[in-house]
């Protein structure tokens, strides 16, 4: 199908949505790619980039090479993603710090709708697909419950972090930004972007490229040979990730940014949630969550002595839920 300029513009908007999602620790750009109808094309396009593709550039010229790598599609998507990721990271940081319940509520509704959307793509349900959903959910839940590592400022560690995080970024349900948090590389990368540390950014990008080219081939093979099972695992991934983005949390342990020590949160304050404490003192850097657990809104109010914002949270969940159907409608226009 010959695409028009408006089609590539829509792809760029999808890239913007993917970049915005990946900027939030806990939300996956892969989920946005899937529900907007470009996921399998993205995986296939990436996996087609190899040494033979470079030979095409040498023997047949740049036009043949560009067509071989589906260049117009990639360029349109990357423009949207880069613009969004670079600009939305600061906005996401502000929203997470100042309005955590509200932003997590929106994404919680969005992810619930994503589960339904991706689940209905499974054409045949049997014992294998049911077990695959359970496996994906358990694995994602386990990942989201992992404690964060201490921040690692070694620039070459960013290569490994980039390779691992990019795999998560293209998996629906697993957040690349959250993986960076677990690895202790999120703050290092954020600081590098803020200060335009080209060396660190380049090392991270190189690791991401290596990880992306490798992992996309695995996904392409899985979609080709085990389509339903792969979709079932991805559905489970998204379901298991709900634990991470549940809006109401109790903080168990934190890490001191100054010393690197992991300490019980109860030793710092009588409040129950780090985000509430940070907003109270307007200091978002001194401590980082290591272990937390999801709690009911009533328990959140009891621990923190503030309104749990239940009604507006529910409204935002509904808005997030409905957003998926808008993206699905747009996704049907461009494949």
PyMOL commands that set and color helices and strands:
alter all, ss='L'
color gray80, all
select helices_A, chain A and resi 5-22+29-35+39-47+51-60+62-68+71-98+100-119+127-144+157-169+176-183+186-194+198-225+227-240+242-245+265-267+274-281+297-304+310-331
alter helices_A, ss='H'
color red, helices_A
select strands_A, chain A and resi 249-256+262-264+287-294
alter strands_A, ss='S'
color yellow, strands_A
deselect
rebuild
show_as cartoon
